[in-house]
Amino acid sequence: MGFANELRNQYAEDWNAAVNHPFVDQLLDGSLSDGRLRRYLIQDYQFCDAFTALLGQAVASAPSLPSRLVFAGVLGGFASDENTYFQDCFNELGVPEADRSAPALEPVTQDFDNLMRSALASRSYPDVLAVLLVAEWLYGDWAARAGDPASWPAAPKHSEWIRLHNNPEYNAWVAWLRDEFDAVEPASPDVRNRVSETFREAVRLERAFFDAALDPSALPA
Ligand SMILES: Cc1ncc(CO)c(N)n1
């Protein structure tokens, strides 16, 4: 088994709780309220800010041109397709400019931002990859639950978020990330433990991010 699968199995409890989260259930069956979707997307747009910066660091930290080109391609897609989804939803849900560009960050968003910026500042390729891999692989896993597109929810605000994380190109990117991560498995136990901790923290935060999106204390459902 590769390093990626080893770590996913090690942190399977948080991983599976995130993939099978009630937030995902509601998204997949189309019952997610606009209030909850809005709140999630406002926080997730801030996640995307640090994530885009981290992809830039991956371009810089990768060991060779073929790998840099993969990240550069994903960066380009992220800057177009994914950003369009957010802008369309923000328009539909009436999100004002201030909440798009500089909302109050929830604690979990701040924690995720810190994790991504610390991986970025480390310039360590395995640490950068660990955060990218968890974010993309875990999203691919929940989106795979959607199954046949004929059974996806009707509203684009729901189905597009599924499609962005469930399509052949996306699946190939996740598989590539996994192989790349396996290929740079650190030989030094200290570095290996550090990368494992980065992975663990990312999985924990993915679960907490969905928890926060459903937190009943913050919004009427
Ligand atoms: C919190 C979170 N994790 C992963 C992704 C997928 O990149 C996302 N958009 N948001």
The ligand as an ORCA input file, in Angstrom:
! r2SCAN-3c Opt
* xyz 0 1
  C     -12.871     22.970      2.684
  C     -12.617     22.501      1.290
  N     -11.876     21.398      1.106
  C     -11.606     20.972     -0.148
  C     -12.102     21.647     -1.241
  C     -11.798     21.147     -2.623
  O     -10.754     21.842     -3.144
  C     -12.869     22.797     -1.000
  N     -13.382     23.517     -2.025
  N     -13.120     23.189      0.263
*
